[in-house]
Amino acid sequence: MKTLFILNDPPYGTERSYNAFRLAGALSKREGEEVKVFLIGDAASCAKKNQIVPQGFYNIELMIKTVSRHKGVVGVCGTCMDARGIAESELMESTKRSTLDELTDWTVWADKVITS
């Protein structure tokens, strides 16, 4: 099964991205599952590297690495990055600058699309 997650919320302040990455991580570990995550709007900041959070608090960067470690792909909307002043050099290694055209391709590719 091929699943696409489209996230809109920032990494912290709400738990929507947190819960989406929990599910994406769990799904990516399953045999025969393929996962792609597209970060758009405020979710673009989820991919910023070197996140430091209070001890005991979840870390979105680590959650993204879990998805990537299990062959998941994480794309970040380039227009949204530009609007928020996020340079490509600030992205985590396991993420990539992406486009609306790629999101369109991923949507056609997917058996399921989950938005958060």
C-alpha positions as CSV (number, residue, x, y, z in Angstrom):
1,M,0.0,0.0,0.0
2,K,1.3,3.5,-0.9
3,T,0.3,6.3,1.6
4,L,0.9,10.0,1.2
5,F,0.7,12.3,4.2
6,I,0.2,16.0,3.5
7,L,1.0,18.1,6.6
8,N,0.1,21.7,7.1
9,D,0.7,22.5,10.8
10,P,4.0,23.6,12.4
11,P,6.1,21.1,14.3
12,Y,5.2,22.5,17.7
13,G,2.2,24.4,19.1
14,T,-0.3,21.8,18.0
15,E,0.0,18.0,17.9
16,R,-1.2,17.5,14.4
17,S,2.2,17.1,12.8
18,Y,3.4,15.0,15.8
19,N,0.5,12.6,15.4
20,A,0.9,12.4,11.7
21,F,4.5,11.5,12.0
22,R,3.7,8.9,14.7
23,L,1.4,7.2,12.2
24,A,3.7,7.7,9.2
25,G,6.6,6.2,11.3
26,A,4.5,3.2,12.4
27,L,3.2,2.6,8.9
28,S,6.7,2.9,7.3
29,K,7.9,0.0,9.5
30,R,5.3,-2.4,8.1
31,E,6.2,-4.8,5.3
32,G,4.9,-3.8,1.9
33,E,4.1,-0.2,2.9
34,E,5.5,2.8,1.2
35,V,5.2,6.2,2.8
36,K,5.7,9.7,1.5
37,V,5.3,12.9,3.5
38,F,4.8,16.4,2.0
39,L,5.3,19.4,4.3
40,I,3.4,22.5,3.1
41,G,2.6,25.8,4.8
42,D,3.8,26.0,8.4
43,A,4.7,22.3,8.3
44,A,7.8,23.3,6.2
45,S,9.5,24.2,9.5
46,C,9.2,20.6,10.6
47,A,12.2,19.8,8.3
48,K,14.5,22.4,9.9
49,K,17.6,20.6,11.2
50,N,19.2,20.8,14.7
51,Q,15.9,21.1,16.6
52,I,16.4,21.5,20.4
53,V,13.4,20.8,22.6
54,P,13.0,20.6,26.4
55,Q,13.9,17.2,27.9
56,G,11.0,14.8,27.7
57,F,9.3,16.7,24.9
58,Y,8.8,15.1,21.5
59,N,11.2,16.0,18.7
60,I,9.8,16.1,15.2
61,E,13.3,15.9,13.7
62,L,13.8,12.5,15.3
63,M,10.4,11.4,14.1
64,I,11.2,12.4,10.5
65,K,14.4,10.4,10.7
66,T,12.4,7.3,11.7
67,V,10.3,7.6,8.6
68,S,13.3,8.2,6.4
69,R,15.2,5.3,8.0
70,H,12.4,3.0,6.8
71,K,12.6,4.2,3.2
72,G,10.0,6.9,3.6
73,V,10.4,10.1,1.6
74,V,9.9,13.6,3.0
75,G,9.4,16.6,0.6
76,V,9.2,20.2,1.7
77,C,7.3,22.8,-0.3
78,G,9.9,25.1,-1.8
79,T,7.5,28.1,-2.0
80,C,6.6,27.6,1.6
81,M,10.3,27.4,2.5
82,D,11.0,30.7,0.7
83,A,8.0,32.4,2.4
84,R,9.4,31.4,5.8
85,G,13.0,32.2,5.1
86,I,14.1,28.5,5.3
87,A,17.2,27.9,3.2
88,E,17.8,24.5,1.6
89,S,21.0,24.3,3.7
90,E,18.8,24.4,6.8
91,L,16.9,21.2,5.9
92,M,17.6,17.9,7.6
93,E,19.6,15.4,5.5
94,S,16.6,13.1,5.2
95,T,14.3,15.7,3.6
96,K,14.4,17.6,0.3
97,R,13.1,20.8,-1.2
98,S,10.1,19.9,-3.4
99,T,7.4,21.4,-5.6
100,L,3.7,21.4,-6.1
101,D,4.3,19.4,-9.3
102,E,6.0,16.7,-7.2
103,L,3.1,16.8,-4.7
104,T,0.7,16.3,-7.7
105,D,2.8,13.3,-8.8
106,W,2.8,11.8,-5.3
107,T,-1.0,12.3,-5.0
108,V,-1.5,10.3,-8.2
109,W,1.0,7.6,-7.0
110,A,-0.7,7.1,-3.6
111,D,-3.4,4.6,-2.8
112,K,-4.3,6.7,0.3
113,V,-3.8,10.4,1.0
114,I,-4.0,11.6,4.6
115,T,-4.0,15.3,5.4
116,S,-3.3,16.9,8.7
